[in-house]
Every structure is written in structure tokens, then in C-alpha cells.
Amino acid sequence: MIGIEKQKKEKINIEHSQSLPNIPWEEKPRNCKGVVWRYSNNPIIPRDLLPESNSIFNSAVVPYHGEFAGVFRCDDIRRKMNLHVGRSKDGINWQVDEKPIKFICEDTDIATFKYGYDPRVCWIEDRYYVTWCNWYHAPTIGAAYTFDFKTFYQLENAFLPFNRNGVLFPRKINNKYVMLSRPSGPGSNEFGDIYCSQSPDFCHWGKHRFVMGVVEDLYWQSTKIGPGPVPIETKDGWLLIYHGVLTSCSGFHYSFGAALLDIDEPWKVKYRAEPYILCPQEPYELMGDVPNVVFPCATLYDVPTGRIAIYYGCADTVTGLAFCQIDELVEFIKKYSMKN
């Protein structure tokens, strides 16, 4: 039995090597002026993929057994926010389970929650950790893990309410689990900065450090910001793609931003680009249940080619896919980095 478990873990570890030859990809269009470009057949997941789904968006994707799997936000026709498992052979065409995930949890105080939304999935050592916005008397960061995307074990909530956008780093740093989050408030959350927290055991979180906040004169990120996909390790630091929000006369506008964080002390920002790297422009981003939203939640990265595929929510309604080259994005961040 021990030998079988070892073989399973070795197989999974091979899958999480740095090469991802089947990453979904489309070459940059000649007329593209930006460093990030959209998939030409967006959205890749429609709002009504499931019989009772109102919308499917803000979801997390990882490589799995030579294919892809993930956890998806699916709001149903009651407008209840649930987490569902999704699977794909190519990272573009997805099958999503009709029934929400049922977490195994021994603690009845946290086992029942009103909703779950905006998940992230992160591979660390020997398992996939799932973090999401979880209701515990108010929004906070829920946590769980799975080995097979069939059985999910719920852990202690990471933080007190109010908090959203719990994003793990893909390895321990100085022998600690490290998570980014956005402490905030109730209601429409008209503020929010990014913080970094550490844990020795994935239960007790502390050493909370400020990472970066809103910038009043960079209007696309002048209201609030929050971490997006799991950071990518590069020779120049941790590549963080995040979301920034502008408040206009028509409401909130969500865009992508990018920064580089210190490898050993990821609460320290080395570079942070002033311009956004993607903003709502296409009809499926401009029109939906919440218009004017692009919300990054997951990336796939193939080291040999430098290709990155970005999964993002569009107008809180459907799921889109975008692409970039890591070297180009890193150079963009450095070139347009704001002054300290």
C-alpha cells in the first residue's frame, strides 16, 4: 500500500514539473499592441454550461494527469454561489460537474457555509490546496485540499472576516506556507489592499505584512486591488498578476495589473507596472451580470517556451482565456514600473 501511494505521488510530481507542452496557446495577433492578448474564441465557458447555472466565472485551473482540472465558481439560477469541479483534455473545452463539491470536514462549526466563490488552486509538495471566499459569519478565506479532484478535505478558515482573494505561493518560503489576501469590509467592499501572511502548519496564520495598496493617481487601481492567480517564480522575483478597480460614474471597472515580488520576502515589491495589462474591452467583458470586469484567477505556465495562459472571469458571467510570454511581461513590468 505504501508503495502504491509513493507511486501516485511520484506520478503527480512529474506532472508538476516545469514543462507543460500541452498548454493551451494561440499566437499573438499582429495588430495586438499590448503584452497580453485574448483567445480568439472567447469565452471558453458559457454561463449556461450546466442545466441550472446562471454564470460560470472566476475559476481556478491546474495541470492534472496530462490534462487539466480545476475548481469553478458556478452561480446557480437561485443566484447561490457554489464551487464545482471541472475537467478538460485541452484546457479550452471544459466539462463541469453538475453538483457542487461536498467537502469532508470534522468541525461542524465551519463545515456548513452559505456560499463559496472565487477559488484558487495551488499545488504544494504532494497535494492541491484550494482557497476560496467562504462565509463564516461574514466573508473570509476558506481552505481545503484534494489529491484527485474527487474528495476534498476542508481545513480551518485562514483568517477572520472580512477577507477575500486568498492566494497561496506554490512552495514554502523559509519553511512556511505563504498566502496573499485582501482584508476588506462588508457590503460592496469599496476599499482593499494586498497583504502577505505566513503559517508553519496551514492552520495558524500570522506575521501579516503589507504588500501594496491602491494608487490614487493610477485610476484603474485607485479603489481597491487584490491578488489574482498563484504567483509564478522567475529569476527576477515572484510574478504576481492582480486585479485593480476603478470607480466610475457607471460603477466598478476591473482590470489586470502585474508586479514582481522579492523571492525570499514576498511582501516586498521590486517592480510594479503603472499601466494595466488587460482591461474590459470586448462585449463579453463589458456586458453581463456585473459589467466592465476582467478578473484573473489562474495561470498555466510552460517554462521551456515561456508561454502563460491566463484564465479570467468576464463581467461576472463567463470564463475567458488570455495569453502572454513571460519574458515580455517581466520586461514590461520593469520598463513601466512606478517610482518608489
C-alpha beads as a LAMMPS data file, in Angstrom:
LAMMPS data file: protein, C-alpha beads

340 atoms
339 bonds

1 atom types
1 bond types

-500.0 500.0 xlo xhi
-500.0 500.0 ylo yhi
-500.0 500.0 zlo zhi

Masses

1 110.0

Atoms # bond

1 1 1 0.000 0.000 0.000
2 1 1 2.822 2.391 0.872
3 1 1 4.475 1.601 -2.456
4 1 1 1.277 2.396 -4.351
5 1 1 0.864 5.739 -2.560
6 1 1 4.503 6.598 -3.304
7 1 1 3.986 5.814 -6.993
8 1 1 0.888 8.042 -7.077
9 1 1 2.749 10.958 -5.516
10 1 1 5.741 10.471 -7.844
11 1 1 3.380 10.465 -10.848
12 1 1 1.749 13.705 -9.679
13 1 1 5.126 15.304 -9.016
14 1 1 6.228 14.512 -12.577
15 1 1 3.088 16.248 -13.828
16 1 1 4.014 19.336 -11.876
17 1 1 7.432 19.638 -13.428
18 1 1 8.256 22.841 -15.238
19 1 1 7.324 21.601 -18.702
20 1 1 3.733 21.867 -19.907
21 1 1 3.836 21.020 -23.629
22 1 1 0.029 20.825 -23.982
23 1 1 -0.608 24.297 -22.576
24 1 1 -3.490 25.959 -24.463
25 1 1 -1.990 28.556 -26.760
26 1 1 -2.654 30.970 -29.577
27 1 1 -0.002 33.178 -31.175
28 1 1 -0.087 36.917 -30.634
29 1 1 -2.105 38.726 -33.328
30 1 1 -0.118 41.121 -35.473
31 1 1 -2.395 44.018 -34.579
32 1 1 -2.104 43.448 -30.817
33 1 1 -0.448 46.423 -29.124
34 1 1 -0.460 45.041 -25.578
35 1 1 1.645 42.491 -23.724
36 1 1 -1.421 40.273 -23.103
37 1 1 -3.833 39.090 -25.793
38 1 1 -7.191 37.308 -25.742
39 1 1 -8.106 33.906 -27.130
40 1 1 -9.960 34.452 -30.400
41 1 1 -12.799 32.092 -29.441
42 1 1 -13.586 33.609 -26.045
43 1 1 -15.475 32.987 -23.901
44 1 1 -14.354 29.393 -23.427
45 1 1 -17.041 28.589 -20.837
46 1 1 -20.567 29.957 -21.362
47 1 1 -22.803 30.976 -18.499
48 1 1 -25.293 28.143 -19.130
49 1 1 -22.929 25.180 -19.471
50 1 1 -24.818 23.445 -16.642
51 1 1 -28.590 22.914 -16.619
52 1 1 -29.011 25.219 -13.601
53 1 1 -26.071 27.605 -13.934
54 1 1 -26.687 31.323 -14.207
55 1 1 -22.968 32.042 -14.673
56 1 1 -19.553 30.330 -14.538
57 1 1 -16.533 32.563 -13.942
58 1 1 -13.619 33.473 -11.594
59 1 1 -12.289 29.916 -11.552
60 1 1 -9.009 28.064 -10.978
61 1 1 -7.202 25.624 -13.304
62 1 1 -4.142 23.332 -12.880
63 1 1 -2.421 20.558 -14.866
64 1 1 -3.731 17.117 -13.870
65 1 1 -2.783 13.644 -15.192
66 1 1 -1.590 15.020 -18.522
67 1 1 -4.785 17.005 -18.885
68 1 1 -6.365 19.765 -16.774
69 1 1 -8.657 20.068 -13.786
70 1 1 -9.872 22.838 -11.556
71 1 1 -12.430 24.352 -9.244
72 1 1 -15.056 26.609 -10.800
73 1 1 -17.370 29.259 -9.450
74 1 1 -20.876 28.439 -10.621
75 1 1 -23.728 30.706 -9.564
76 1 1 -26.986 28.801 -9.976
77 1 1 -30.409 30.053 -11.035
78 1 1 -31.173 30.897 -7.419
79 1 1 -28.009 33.034 -7.608
80 1 1 -26.387 30.880 -4.941
81 1 1 -22.586 30.820 -5.262
82 1 1 -21.122 27.303 -5.340
83 1 1 -17.818 25.563 -6.097
84 1 1 -17.789 22.809 -8.738
85 1 1 -15.074 20.544 -10.153
86 1 1 -14.153 20.941 -13.834
87 1 1 -12.053 18.796 -16.175
88 1 1 -10.612 19.302 -19.643
89 1 1 -8.344 17.468 -22.068
90 1 1 -7.057 20.633 -23.756
91 1 1 -7.641 23.431 -21.234
92 1 1 -10.222 25.040 -23.532
93 1 1 -13.204 22.690 -23.719
94 1 1 -14.457 22.005 -20.205
95 1 1 -16.801 19.578 -18.507
96 1 1 -18.049 20.871 -15.157
97 1 1 -19.743 18.652 -12.581
98 1 1 -23.409 19.492 -12.149
99 1 1 -23.311 19.044 -8.371
100 1 1 -21.239 21.303 -6.101
101 1 1 -18.255 19.993 -4.166
102 1 1 -19.133 18.358 -0.845
103 1 1 -16.230 18.975 1.498
104 1 1 -15.293 16.451 4.187
105 1 1 -14.955 18.383 7.446
106 1 1 -14.841 17.116 11.021
107 1 1 -15.556 20.511 12.584
108 1 1 -19.267 21.316 12.436
109 1 1 -18.596 24.965 13.297
110 1 1 -17.107 25.584 9.863
111 1 1 -18.429 22.653 7.818
112 1 1 -21.640 24.398 6.791
113 1 1 -21.269 27.675 4.945
114 1 1 -23.701 29.814 2.972
115 1 1 -21.603 30.195 -0.143
116 1 1 -18.215 29.676 -1.756
117 1 1 -16.775 31.728 -4.579
118 1 1 -13.651 32.936 -6.436
119 1 1 -11.493 29.831 -5.801
120 1 1 -7.788 29.382 -6.376
121 1 1 -5.990 26.028 -6.654
122 1 1 -2.305 25.652 -5.781
123 1 1 -0.061 22.588 -5.912
124 1 1 2.299 22.418 -2.885
125 1 1 4.543 19.406 -2.250
126 1 1 2.091 16.498 -2.567
127 1 1 -1.431 17.873 -2.891
128 1 1 -3.675 20.516 -4.375
129 1 1 -4.768 23.213 -1.952
130 1 1 -7.997 25.078 -2.638
131 1 1 -8.675 28.518 -1.206
132 1 1 -11.865 30.490 -1.724
133 1 1 -14.089 33.210 -0.321
134 1 1 -16.045 31.372 2.338
135 1 1 -18.875 32.565 4.576
136 1 1 -18.140 32.285 8.302
137 1 1 -20.434 34.935 9.793
138 1 1 -19.033 37.112 7.019
139 1 1 -16.645 36.641 4.072
140 1 1 -13.318 35.020 4.944
141 1 1 -10.761 32.648 3.367
142 1 1 -11.801 29.004 3.275
143 1 1 -9.191 26.277 2.740
144 1 1 -9.179 22.635 1.698
145 1 1 -7.039 20.090 -0.112
146 1 1 -7.512 17.249 -2.561
147 1 1 -5.344 14.621 -4.226
148 1 1 -7.698 13.616 -7.013
149 1 1 -10.393 16.297 -7.540
150 1 1 -12.925 13.786 -6.241
151 1 1 -12.528 14.011 -2.475
152 1 1 -11.954 17.371 -0.805
153 1 1 -10.927 17.816 2.841
154 1 1 -11.857 21.145 4.402
155 1 1 -9.347 22.780 6.747
156 1 1 -9.610 25.659 9.182
157 1 1 -10.525 29.031 7.713
158 1 1 -7.329 31.003 7.291
159 1 1 -8.395 34.399 8.617
160 1 1 -11.080 36.295 10.484
161 1 1 -13.739 38.105 8.442
162 1 1 -13.651 40.272 6.441
163 1 1 -11.246 38.902 3.850
164 1 1 -11.192 37.816 0.205
165 1 1 -8.824 36.591 -2.532
166 1 1 -6.694 34.084 -0.635
167 1 1 -3.819 33.175 -2.971
168 1 1 -1.056 30.735 -1.986
169 1 1 2.543 30.731 -3.156
170 1 1 3.364 27.414 -4.915
171 1 1 6.059 26.366 -2.441
172 1 1 7.053 27.008 1.137
173 1 1 9.203 30.101 1.660
174 1 1 11.642 29.910 4.590
175 1 1 9.837 26.706 5.578
176 1 1 6.477 28.467 5.870
177 1 1 3.287 28.375 3.855
178 1 1 2.687 31.858 2.481
179 1 1 -0.604 33.396 1.369
180 1 1 -1.649 36.713 -0.122
181 1 1 -5.083 38.104 0.719
182 1 1 -7.169 41.249 0.686
183 1 1 -8.631 42.220 4.063
184 1 1 -11.703 44.316 3.438
185 1 1 -15.109 45.184 4.795
186 1 1 -18.779 44.275 4.386
187 1 1 -21.090 45.408 1.642
188 1 1 -19.630 46.360 -1.707
189 1 1 -16.037 46.482 -0.391
190 1 1 -15.107 49.919 -1.576
191 1 1 -11.524 49.542 -0.378
192 1 1 -8.831 46.872 -0.177
193 1 1 -5.050 46.386 -0.265
194 1 1 -2.891 43.245 -0.583
195 1 1 -1.294 41.651 2.491
196 1 1 1.002 38.648 2.989
197 1 1 0.663 36.081 5.806
198 1 1 2.672 33.023 6.869
199 1 1 1.864 29.720 8.558
200 1 1 4.014 26.844 9.878
201 1 1 1.155 24.323 9.671
202 1 1 -1.566 25.693 7.362
203 1 1 -3.689 26.368 10.432
204 1 1 -2.139 29.226 12.389
205 1 1 -1.558 32.273 10.196
206 1 1 0.471 35.274 11.304
207 1 1 3.351 37.626 10.512
208 1 1 0.921 39.676 8.445
209 1 1 2.767 42.139 6.225
210 1 1 1.523 44.869 3.913
211 1 1 2.462 44.213 0.276
212 1 1 0.926 47.021 -1.747
213 1 1 -2.134 49.239 -1.859
214 1 1 -4.268 51.321 -4.164
215 1 1 -2.721 54.204 -6.109
216 1 1 -4.972 57.262 -6.236
217 1 1 -3.494 58.799 -9.385
218 1 1 -3.425 55.493 -11.314
219 1 1 -7.145 55.388 -11.720
220 1 1 -7.510 51.826 -12.940
221 1 1 -6.330 50.676 -9.477
222 1 1 -7.443 53.629 -7.361
223 1 1 -10.350 52.000 -5.460
224 1 1 -9.098 48.547 -4.467
225 1 1 -6.705 45.813 -5.539
226 1 1 -6.447 42.080 -4.899
227 1 1 -4.165 39.141 -5.746
228 1 1 -5.115 37.067 -8.777
229 1 1 -3.532 33.760 -9.874
230 1 1 -0.915 31.800 -7.924
231 1 1 2.390 33.723 -8.295
232 1 1 4.938 32.386 -10.782
233 1 1 8.576 32.063 -9.697
234 1 1 11.073 33.773 -12.014
235 1 1 14.723 34.794 -11.768
236 1 1 13.519 38.368 -11.260
237 1 1 11.125 37.554 -8.417
238 1 1 7.599 36.269 -7.960
239 1 1 5.424 37.337 -10.879
240 1 1 2.094 38.491 -9.460
241 1 1 -0.866 39.199 -11.714
242 1 1 -3.513 41.062 -9.740
243 1 1 -6.754 42.956 -10.248
244 1 1 -7.272 46.656 -9.797
245 1 1 -10.543 48.538 -9.580
246 1 1 -11.637 51.965 -10.770
247 1 1 -14.847 53.594 -9.535
248 1 1 -16.571 55.470 -12.357
249 1 1 -19.986 57.033 -12.791
250 1 1 -21.168 53.642 -14.093
251 1 1 -19.737 51.643 -11.172
252 1 1 -16.650 49.475 -10.683
253 1 1 -14.242 48.661 -13.549
254 1 1 -11.873 45.686 -13.011
255 1 1 -8.543 45.362 -14.872
256 1 1 -5.373 43.216 -14.719
257 1 1 -2.132 44.548 -13.265
258 1 1 1.291 42.956 -12.773
259 1 1 4.173 43.200 -10.296
260 1 1 7.352 41.412 -9.226
261 1 1 7.813 40.476 -5.558
262 1 1 11.009 39.542 -3.732
263 1 1 11.697 35.786 -3.802
264 1 1 12.578 35.398 -0.114
265 1 1 10.476 38.236 1.304
266 1 1 7.426 38.327 -0.969
267 1 1 5.817 41.217 0.907
268 1 1 8.491 43.437 -0.650
269 1 1 7.620 44.798 -4.100
270 1 1 10.549 45.047 -6.519
271 1 1 8.650 46.364 -9.552
272 1 1 5.026 47.292 -10.166
273 1 1 3.784 48.346 -13.578
274 1 1 1.850 51.603 -13.752
275 1 1 -0.311 50.645 -16.773
276 1 1 -2.838 47.820 -16.675
277 1 1 -2.062 44.774 -18.822
278 1 1 -5.707 43.997 -19.724
279 1 1 -8.918 45.960 -19.248
280 1 1 -12.560 45.326 -20.222
281 1 1 -12.965 45.997 -23.928
282 1 1 -14.753 43.044 -25.541
283 1 1 -18.557 42.683 -25.436
284 1 1 -18.405 39.625 -23.121
285 1 1 -16.288 41.695 -20.679
286 1 1 -18.356 44.860 -20.943
287 1 1 -21.805 43.262 -20.699
288 1 1 -23.015 40.726 -18.161
289 1 1 -24.294 40.378 -14.619
290 1 1 -21.571 42.773 -13.445
291 1 1 -20.383 44.797 -16.459
292 1 1 -16.835 46.037 -17.075
293 1 1 -14.937 43.207 -15.369
294 1 1 -11.850 41.155 -16.227
295 1 1 -10.839 39.162 -13.130
296 1 1 -7.727 36.889 -13.318
297 1 1 -7.825 33.738 -11.183
298 1 1 -5.435 31.153 -12.654
299 1 1 -2.436 30.685 -14.926
300 1 1 -0.735 27.796 -16.679
301 1 1 2.983 28.199 -17.393
302 1 1 5.299 26.254 -19.708
303 1 1 8.900 27.041 -18.728
304 1 1 10.680 25.876 -21.937
305 1 1 8.611 28.164 -24.171
306 1 1 7.802 30.897 -21.631
307 1 1 4.136 30.648 -22.526
308 1 1 1.494 31.693 -19.982
309 1 1 -2.240 31.044 -20.318
310 1 1 -4.432 33.203 -18.061
311 1 1 -7.955 32.181 -17.046
312 1 1 -10.183 35.064 -16.085
313 1 1 -13.780 35.920 -15.273
314 1 1 -15.621 38.184 -17.708
315 1 1 -18.368 40.506 -16.449
316 1 1 -19.068 38.035 -13.602
317 1 1 -20.789 35.860 -16.189
318 1 1 -18.476 33.721 -18.346
319 1 1 -14.861 32.481 -18.387
320 1 1 -12.238 33.808 -20.786
321 1 1 -8.672 32.884 -21.716
322 1 1 -5.732 35.167 -22.466
323 1 1 -2.042 34.656 -23.252
324 1 1 1.359 36.253 -22.772
325 1 1 5.085 35.459 -22.902
326 1 1 6.767 35.600 -19.517
327 1 1 9.903 37.447 -20.670
328 1 1 7.827 40.124 -22.397
329 1 1 5.627 40.574 -19.333
330 1 1 8.585 40.801 -16.947
331 1 1 10.285 43.386 -19.151
332 1 1 7.026 45.333 -19.400
333 1 1 6.756 45.448 -15.593
334 1 1 10.346 46.686 -15.268
335 1 1 10.056 49.222 -18.064
336 1 1 6.844 50.778 -16.770
337 1 1 7.409 50.284 -13.054
338 1 1 6.163 53.075 -10.822
339 1 1 8.686 55.083 -8.848
340 1 1 9.041 54.276 -5.151

Bonds

1 1 1 2
2 1 2 3
3 1 3 4
4 1 4 5
5 1 5 6
6 1 6 7
7 1 7 8
8 1 8 9
9 1 9 10
10 1 10 11
11 1 11 12
12 1 12 13
13 1 13 14
14 1 14 15
15 1 15 16
16 1 16 17
17 1 17 18
18 1 18 19
19 1 19 20
20 1 20 21
21 1 21 22
22 1 22 23
23 1 23 24
24 1 24 25
25 1 25 26
26 1 26 27
27 1 27 28
28 1 28 29
29 1 29 30
30 1 30 31
31 1 31 32
32 1 32 33
33 1 33 34
34 1 34 35
35 1 35 36
36 1 36 37
37 1 37 38
38 1 38 39
39 1 39 40
40 1 40 41
41 1 41 42
42 1 42 43
43 1 43 44
44 1 44 45
45 1 45 46
46 1 46 47
47 1 47 48
48 1 48 49
49 1 49 50
50 1 50 51
51 1 51 52
52 1 52 53
53 1 53 54
54 1 54 55
55 1 55 56
56 1 56 57
57 1 57 58
58 1 58 59
59 1 59 60
60 1 60 61
61 1 61 62
62 1 62 63
63 1 63 64
64 1 64 65
65 1 65 66
66 1 66 67
67 1 67 68
68 1 68 69
69 1 69 70
70 1 70 71
71 1 71 72
72 1 72 73
73 1 73 74
74 1 74 75
75 1 75 76
76 1 76 77
77 1 77 78
78 1 78 79
79 1 79 80
80 1 80 81
81 1 81 82
82 1 82 83
83 1 83 84
84 1 84 85
85 1 85 86
86 1 86 87
87 1 87 88
88 1 88 89
89 1 89 90
90 1 90 91
91 1 91 92
92 1 92 93
93 1 93 94
94 1 94 95
95 1 95 96
96 1 96 97
97 1 97 98
98 1 98 99
99 1 99 100
100 1 100 101
101 1 101 102
102 1 102 103
103 1 103 104
104 1 104 105
105 1 105 106
106 1 106 107
107 1 107 108
108 1 108 109
109 1 109 110
110 1 110 111
111 1 111 112
112 1 112 113
113 1 113 114
114 1 114 115
115 1 115 116
116 1 116 117
117 1 117 118
118 1 118 119
119 1 119 120
120 1 120 121
121 1 121 122
122 1 122 123
123 1 123 124
124 1 124 125
125 1 125 126
126 1 126 127
127 1 127 128
128 1 128 129
129 1 129 130
130 1 130 131
131 1 131 132
132 1 132 133
133 1 133 134
134 1 134 135
135 1 135 136
136 1 136 137
137 1 137 138
138 1 138 139
139 1 139 140
140 1 140 141
141 1 141 142
142 1 142 143
143 1 143 144
144 1 144 145
145 1 145 146
146 1 146 147
147 1 147 148
148 1 148 149
149 1 149 150
150 1 150 151
151 1 151 152
152 1 152 153
153 1 153 154
154 1 154 155
155 1 155 156
156 1 156 157
157 1 157 158
158 1 158 159
159 1 159 160
160 1 160 161
161 1 161 162
162 1 162 163
163 1 163 164
164 1 164 165
165 1 165 166
166 1 166 167
167 1 167 168
168 1 168 169
169 1 169 170
170 1 170 171
171 1 171 172
172 1 172 173
173 1 173 174
174 1 174 175
175 1 175 176
176 1 176 177
177 1 177 178
178 1 178 179
179 1 179 180
180 1 180 181
181 1 181 182
182 1 182 183
183 1 183 184
184 1 184 185
185 1 185 186
186 1 186 187
187 1 187 188
188 1 188 189
189 1 189 190
190 1 190 191
191 1 191 192
192 1 192 193
193 1 193 194
194 1 194 195
195 1 195 196
196 1 196 197
197 1 197 198
198 1 198 199
199 1 199 200
200 1 200 201
201 1 201 202
202 1 202 203
203 1 203 204
204 1 204 205
205 1 205 206
206 1 206 207
207 1 207 208
208 1 208 209
209 1 209 210
210 1 210 211
211 1 211 212
212 1 212 213
213 1 213 214
214 1 214 215
215 1 215 216
216 1 216 217
217 1 217 218
218 1 218 219
219 1 219 220
220 1 220 221
221 1 221 222
222 1 222 223
223 1 223 224
224 1 224 225
225 1 225 226
226 1 226 227
227 1 227 228
228 1 228 229
229 1 229 230
230 1 230 231
231 1 231 232
232 1 232 233
233 1 233 234
234 1 234 235
235 1 235 236
236 1 236 237
237 1 237 238
238 1 238 239
239 1 239 240
240 1 240 241
241 1 241 242
242 1 242 243
243 1 243 244
244 1 244 245
245 1 245 246
246 1 246 247
247 1 247 248
248 1 248 249
249 1 249 250
250 1 250 251
251 1 251 252
252 1 252 253
253 1 253 254
254 1 254 255
255 1 255 256
256 1 256 257
257 1 257 258
258 1 258 259
259 1 259 260
260 1 260 261
261 1 261 262
262 1 262 263
263 1 263 264
264 1 264 265
265 1 265 266
266 1 266 267
267 1 267 268
268 1 268 269
269 1 269 270
270 1 270 271
271 1 271 272
272 1 272 273
273 1 273 274
274 1 274 275
275 1 275 276
276 1 276 277
277 1 277 278
278 1 278 279
279 1 279 280
280 1 280 281
281 1 281 282
282 1 282 283
283 1 283 284
284 1 284 285
285 1 285 286
286 1 286 287
287 1 287 288
288 1 288 289
289 1 289 290
290 1 290 291
291 1 291 292
292 1 292 293
293 1 293 294
294 1 294 295
295 1 295 296
296 1 296 297
297 1 297 298
298 1 298 299
299 1 299 300
300 1 300 301
301 1 301 302
302 1 302 303
303 1 303 304
304 1 304 305
305 1 305 306
306 1 306 307
307 1 307 308
308 1 308 309
309 1 309 310
310 1 310 311
311 1 311 312
312 1 312 313
313 1 313 314
314 1 314 315
315 1 315 316
316 1 316 317
317 1 317 318
318 1 318 319
319 1 319 320
320 1 320 321
321 1 321 322
322 1 322 323
323 1 323 324
324 1 324 325
325 1 325 326
326 1 326 327
327 1 327 328
328 1 328 329
329 1 329 330
330 1 330 331
331 1 331 332
332 1 332 333
333 1 333 334
334 1 334 335
335 1 335 336
336 1 336 337
337 1 337 338
338 1 338 339
339 1 339 340
